[in-house]
Amino acid sequence: MAFSRSPESERLVRSLSKGYAVILLVTLAVVPLFAIAYVHFFQNPTLLFESHAFHEFAIAVSLLQGALIAYVTYFCYQRTKELFLCWLTLGFLGFTLIYGWHGVFTRLSSDHMMLFILFGPASRLVMAICLLIGLLFYSRDDESTKVLKNNSFWWAAIAVFGLISIFVSLLAFSQWAIVSRWLMEFAAMCVMLSCALIIIFRRIRSPLMTVYAIAVVFFAQSSISFMLGSAWNHQWWLAHAIFAVGFMALSYSVIQGFLTTGSFSKVYSQAELFEQLREEKERADDALLKLQRAHEALEVIAETDSLTKCKNRRGFESSARTEIARAQRSGSPLTFVALDLDHFKKINDQYGHSIGDEVLVAFADMVQENLRPSDILGRIGGEEFAIILPDTALNDGVILAERLRQIIENEYFVIEAIKIELTVSFGMSEYGIDGDDYDALYKIADHRMYKAKELGRNKVVID
């Protein structure tokens, strides 16, 4: 059973495919929720895995990764001057500088738990705020904003992150420590979800921003996991893992942006590239077709007599050679006719060349009306014309030529109220008998046409 491929069915399949792709992305983005729910409801929260060395190693890897990605993002910012990348750099930088203290105070977790804990949500909140501010500038840069921030800006940012670290350390010893942990974690979650919603509602379809959206949703879910867990239990470690996956996804986006255009807003998905290629191919095909038609039109113009609109000498010779080649292949007969208007010089001398031109146009129209569609009329020069009669033996060609001679003899042309009578002399040759190429056939037909003039004009000569 064959299924037809119509534009409507293709649009339906594309819509279904896009819808299914969206479902897959949403499902992927919320996978951590299932892990969080499983650990929360089916794991004993008192079970701990307290390994300071492992935690310090994981933090060290995170810091190296954060520093590398911050530098790569900064390099992309220098290339494109996009404010979005500036704030993304600040997000990575702030996270790295503040989160580092979380690793430094690992071995103090038993004595100063809040000093150890608070730098985690603080680093995530700072990163979330920077990501949100950057997202507000996404694809909204103009020439006035494309000025690189100077070194004082970056040192000022580092100083602010240092002050935040000092504030968090002081907060850890205050009575607001526990509440501040929950508030910062909740705020980080809300800001990250806001980033995802902005991407959705602004319909930002860049493939890198799709990964970006999934990453911030992972960050938000890690905050949920941190709020549900406590230090060193399984939920707490799961929160670290979720955040790490989101951080690696965001890092991947940065690396891909750097390796392509250096920009998040000017990187296209494979589907978008193929769509652009398809559109460009359609435009190229359309331009090629127009060029081909223009070329054909130019060829017609180059082979058409500008006055009579029949073929000129060049076009006639080309058509004649084509018909001769066809006659050679098929063995079909072909007759060549040379004709010249009698005493045409008198018309030009008596009435002027403009009247003579009108006579030539009317004459060509009359001849064309009495030829078959396959017959070819050409103006060789001046008042001399020629006709190719494909699939026509000489005897049949004589009948046509004689009929034309009589029509012209019995008709007259009225040009600007002037009655003009004409006669025409014909000379004819046949392919295979009088010659087998254009030059031979034309020479013999032309010779016989002049013989017709010598015999008194207004005649058809075939020998």
C-alpha positions in Angstrom: 0.0 0.0 0.0 1.5 3.3 -1.0 1.0 6.5 1.0 0.9 9.8 -0.9 3.2 12.5 0.3 1.2 15.8 0.1 2.1 19.2 1.6 -0.6 18.7 4.2 0.7 15.3 5.4 4.2 16.6 5.5 3.1 19.6 7.7 1.2 17.2 9.9 4.3 15.0 10.4 6.5 18.0 11.1 4.0 19.3 13.7 3.9 15.9 15.4 7.6 15.6 15.3 8.1 19.0 16.8 5.5 18.3 19.5 7.2 15.0 20.4 10.6 16.7 20.5 9.2 19.2 23.0 7.8 16.3 25.2 11.2 14.7 25.1 12.9 17.8 26.2 10.4 18.5 29.0 10.7 14.9 30.2 14.5 15.1 30.2 14.4 18.4 32.1 12.2 17.0 35.0 14.0 13.6 35.3 15.7 14.7 38.5 12.3 15.2 40.2 11.8 11.4 40.1 15.1 10.8 41.7 14.4 13.4 44.3 11.0 11.9 45.1 12.5 8.3 45.2 15.3 9.3 47.7 12.9 11.4 49.8 10.2 8.7 50.2 12.1 5.5 50.0 15.6 6.2 51.5 16.4 6.6 55.2 17.4 10.3 55.7 19.6 9.3 58.6 21.9 7.3 56.3 25.0 9.4 55.8 28.0 9.3 53.5 30.4 11.7 55.2 33.7 11.7 53.2 35.6 14.9 53.5 38.2 13.9 51.0 35.7 12.9 48.3 33.8 16.1 48.9 37.0 18.2 48.6 38.0 16.4 45.4 34.5 17.0 43.9 34.7 20.7 44.9 38.1 21.0 43.4 36.9 19.5 40.1 33.9 21.9 40.1 36.2 24.9 40.8 38.6 24.0 38.0 35.6 23.4 35.7 34.0 26.7 36.7 37.2 28.7 36.2 37.8 27.2 32.8 34.2 27.9 31.6 34.4 31.4 33.1 37.5 32.1 31.0 36.0 30.6 27.8 32.9 32.6 28.3 34.9 35.7 28.9 36.8 35.0 25.6 33.5 34.7 23.8 32.4 38.0 25.3 35.5 39.7 24.0 34.8 38.4 20.6 31.1 39.3 20.3 30.7 42.0 23.0 27.3 40.6 24.0 26.1 41.6 27.4 24.5 38.2 27.8 28.0 36.7 27.7 29.3 39.3 30.1 26.8 38.3 32.8 27.2 34.6 32.0 30.9 35.1 32.7 30.1 36.9 36.0 27.8 34.0 36.9 30.5 31.4 36.4 33.1 33.6 38.1 30.9 34.4 41.1 29.9 30.8 41.6 33.6 29.7 41.5 34.8 32.3 43.9 32.0 31.9 46.4 31.6 28.1 46.1 35.3 27.6 46.7 34.8 28.5 50.4 32.3 25.6 50.6 35.2 23.3 49.8 37.6 25.2 52.1 35.4 24.7 55.1 34.6 21.1 54.5 36.6 19.8 57.4 34.9 22.4 59.7 31.5 20.9 59.0 31.3 19.1 62.3 32.1 22.2 64.4 30.7 25.0 62.1 28.0 23.4 60.0 26.4 26.6 58.8 29.8 28.1 57.8 30.2 25.0 55.7 26.7 24.9 54.3 25.8 28.5 53.6 28.3 29.1 50.8 26.5 26.5 48.7 23.2 28.3 48.4 25.0 31.7 48.3 27.0 30.6 45.3 24.0 29.2 43.5 21.9 32.4 44.2 24.7 34.7 42.9 25.0 32.5 39.8 21.2 32.5 39.3 21.0 36.3 39.6 23.8 36.8 37.1 22.2 34.3 34.7 18.8 36.1 35.0 20.3 39.6 34.3 22.2 38.2 31.4 19.1 36.6 30.0 17.3 39.9 30.0 20.0 41.2 27.6 19.9 38.2 25.3 19.8 39.3 21.6 19.0 42.9 22.7 22.4 44.4 22.2 22.8 47.5 20.0 25.9 49.3 18.9 25.8 51.6 21.9 26.1 48.6 24.3 28.8 46.8 22.4 31.7 48.2 24.4 33.9 45.9 26.3 33.9 46.3 30.1 37.3 47.5 31.2 39.5 45.8 33.8 38.1 48.0 36.7 34.6 46.5 36.0 35.9 42.9 36.5 38.0 43.8 39.6 34.9 45.5 41.0 32.9 42.4 40.4 35.6 40.2 42.1 35.5 42.6 45.0 31.7 42.3 45.3 32.0 38.5 45.3 34.6 38.9 48.0 32.3 41.0 50.1 29.4 38.5 49.6 31.7 35.8 50.9 32.5 37.9 54.0 28.8 38.6 54.5 28.0 34.9 54.2 30.7 34.0 56.7 29.3 36.5 59.2 25.8 35.4 58.6 26.8 31.8 59.4 27.5 32.8 63.0 24.2 34.7 63.4 20.8 33.7 64.5 19.6 34.1 60.9 21.9 31.4 59.6 19.3 28.6 59.3 16.6 30.8 57.9 19.0 32.4 55.5 20.0 29.0 54.1 16.4 28.2 53.3 15.7 31.7 51.9 18.8 31.7 49.6 18.1 28.2 48.4 14.4 29.0 47.7 15.4 32.3 46.0 18.0 30.5 43.8 15.3 28.0 42.8 12.8 30.7 41.9 15.4 32.7 39.9 16.5 29.6 37.9 12.9 28.8 37.1 12.3 32.4 36.0 15.2 32.0 33.6 13.6 28.9 32.1 10.2 30.7 31.8 11.9 33.7 30.0 13.4 31.4 27.4 10.0 29.7 26.9 7.9 32.8 26.7 10.4 34.7 24.5 10.5 31.6 22.2 14.3 31.6 22.1 15.0 28.6 19.8 18.8 28.6 19.7 19.9 25.0 20.3 22.4 26.3 22.9 19.7 28.1 24.7 17.6 24.9 24.8 20.5 23.3 26.7 20.7 26.4 28.8 17.0 26.1 29.7 17.5 22.5 30.7 20.5 23.4 32.8 18.7 26.1 34.8 15.8 23.7 35.4 18.3 21.2 36.8 19.7 23.9 39.0 16.3 24.7 40.3 15.7 21.0 41.1 19.0 20.8 42.8 17.9 23.6 45.1 14.7 21.5 45.9 16.9 18.5 46.7 19.2 20.6 48.9 16.2 22.0 50.8 14.9 18.4 51.4 18.2 17.0 52.4 20.7 17.6 55.2 24.5 17.5 55.1 26.0 14.2 54.1 22.8 12.3 53.6 21.8 10.8 50.2 19.4 13.6 49.3 22.2 16.1 49.8 24.6 14.1 47.6 21.9 13.7 45.0 21.5 17.5 45.0 25.2 17.9 44.2 24.9 15.4 41.4 21.9 17.2 39.8 23.6 20.5 40.0 26.8 19.0 38.5 24.8 17.6 35.6 23.2 21.0 35.0 26.6 22.7 35.2 28.1 20.3 32.7 25.2 20.9 30.3 25.6 24.7 30.6 29.4 24.2 30.1 28.8 22.2 27.0 26.7 25.1 25.6 29.5 27.5 26.3 32.1 25.2 24.6 29.9 24.7 21.6 29.3 28.5 21.3 33.1 29.1 21.5 33.9 26.4 18.9 31.3 27.8 16.4 30.4 31.5 16.3 31.4 32.5 19.8 27.8 33.5 20.4 24.7 31.9 21.9 22.3 33.8 19.7 24.0 33.0 16.4 24.3 29.2 16.7 21.8 27.1 14.8 20.5 23.6 15.2 21.0 20.9 12.5 17.3 21.2 11.6 17.6 25.0 11.3 20.7 24.7 9.1 19.0 22.2 6.8 16.0 24.5 6.6 18.3 27.4 5.7 20.1 25.2 3.2 16.7 24.2 1.7 15.6 27.8 1.4 19.0 28.8 -0.1 18.7 25.9 -2.5 15.2 27.0 -3.5 16.5 30.6 -4.0 19.5 29.3 -6.0 17.3 27.1 -8.1 14.9 30.0 -8.8 17.8 32.3 -9.7 19.2 29.6 -11.9 15.9 29.1 -13.6 15.6 32.9 -14.2 19.1 33.0 -15.5 18.4 30.1 -17.8 15.3 31.8 -19.1 17.2 35.0 -19.5 19.9 33.1 -21.4 17.3 31.5 -23.6 15.7 34.9 -24.2 19.1 36.3 -25.1 19.7 33.4 -27.5 16.3 34.1 -29.1 17.1 37.8 -29.4 20.6 37.0 -30.8 19.0 34.7 -33.5 16.0 36.9 -34.3 15.9 39.7 -36.9 15.0 42.9 -35.0 12.8 44.2 -37.9 10.8 41.2 -39.2 11.0 39.1 -36.0 11.8 36.0 -38.1 15.2 34.4 -37.7 18.3 36.4 -38.7 21.2 34.9 -40.7 22.9 33.4 -37.6 19.7 31.8 -36.3 18.7 30.6 -39.7 22.0 28.9 -40.3 21.9 27.3 -36.9 18.4 25.9 -37.5 19.3 24.8 -41.0 22.3 22.8 -39.7 20.1 21.2 -37.1 17.5 20.2 -39.6 20.2 18.8 -42.0 21.6 16.7 -39.2 18.1 15.4 -38.4 17.6 14.5 -42.1 20.9 12.7 -42.1 19.9 10.6 -39.1 16.3 9.9 -40.2 16.7 9.8 -44.0 13.8 12.2 -44.3 13.7 14.7 -47.2 14.5 18.4 -46.8 14.1 21.3 -49.2 15.9 24.7 -49.1 14.3 27.8 -50.6 16.1 31.1 -51.3 13.8 34.1 -52.2 14.4 37.8 -53.0 12.0 40.6 -53.4 12.0 41.9 -57.0 12.9 45.6 -57.6 12.9 46.3 -53.9 15.5 49.1 -54.3 12.9 51.1 -56.3 10.6 51.0 -53.3 13.3 52.4 -51.0 14.3 55.0 -53.6 10.7 56.1 -54.3 9.1 55.9 -50.9 12.0 55.9 -48.4 13.6 53.3 -46.2 11.0 53.5 -43.5 8.3 52.5 -46.0 10.7 49.8 -47.3 11.0 48.4 -43.8 7.3 48.3 -43.3 7.0 46.4 -46.6 9.6 43.8 -45.4 7.7 43.4 -42.1 4.3 42.9 -43.9 6.0 40.5 -46.4 7.6 38.4 -43.7 4.2 38.2 -41.9 2.4 37.1 -45.0 5.0 34.4 -45.8 4.9 33.1 -42.2 1.1 32.9 -42.3 1.3 30.5 -45.2 4.0 28.2 -43.8 3.6 25.2 -41.6 4.7 25.4 -37.9 7.7 23.2 -38.7 8.9 25.4 -41.6 11.6 28.0 -40.8 11.7 31.5 -42.3 14.9 33.6 -42.1 16.1 37.0 -43.3 19.5 36.5 -44.8 20.1 40.2 -45.4 18.4 43.2 -47.0 15.4 42.0 -49.0 16.8 38.4 -49.3 15.0 35.6 -47.3 15.3 31.8 -47.1 13.0 29.0 -46.0 13.7 25.5 -44.6 11.1 22.9 -45.4 11.7 19.9 -43.2 10.2 16.5 -44.3 9.5 18.0 -47.7 10.8 16.7 -51.1 11.6 19.1 -53.8 8.4 18.5 -55.8 6.3 19.2 -52.8 8.4 22.3 -52.0 7.8 23.6 -55.5 4.1 23.5 -54.9 4.5 25.6 -51.7 6.8 28.0 -53.3 4.6 28.5 -56.4 1.6 29.1 -54.1 3.6 31.7 -52.2 4.6 33.3 -55.4 1.1 33.6 -56.6 -0.2 34.9 -53.3 2.4 37.7 -53.3 1.8 38.5 -56.9 -1.9 38.8 -56.4 -1.8 40.7 -53.2 -0.7 44.3 -52.5 0.5 46.1 -49.3 -1.0 49.4 -48.1 1.6 51.3 -46.2 0.7 54.8 -45.0 -2.0 55.0 -47.7 0.5 53.9 -50.3 -0.4 50.8 -52.4 2.6 48.7 -53.0 2.7 45.6 -55.2 5.4 42.9 -55.0 6.8 40.0 -56.8 9.4 37.5 -55.6 12.0 35.3 -57.3 12.6 31.8 -55.9 15.5 29.4 -56.1 15.3 25.9 -54.6 17.6 23.0 -53.7 17.1 19.5 -52.1 19.2 17.8 -49.5 21.0 14.8 -50.8 20.5 15.6 -54.5 22.0 19.1 -54.6 24.3 18.8 -51.6 24.5 17.4 -48.1 25.5 20.4 -46.0 24.3 23.9 -45.5 26.8 25.8 -47.6 26.2 23.6 -50.6 22.4 23.8 -50.4 22.4 27.6 -49.8 24.8 28.2 -52.7 22.8 26.2 -55.2 19.4 27.7 -54.0 20.9 31.2 -54.2 22.3 30.6 -57.6 18.9 29.4 -58.9 17.2 32.4 -57.3 19.5 34.7 -59.3 18.7 32.6 -62.4 15.0 33.3 -61.7 15.8 37.0 -61.8 17.7 36.6 -65.1 14.7 34.8 -66.6 12.5 37.8 -65.9 11.8 37.6 -62.1 8.7 36.4 -60.3 9.6 32.7 -61.0 10.5 29.5 -59.2 13.7 27.8 -60.4 14.7 24.3 -59.4 17.5 23.5 -61.9 
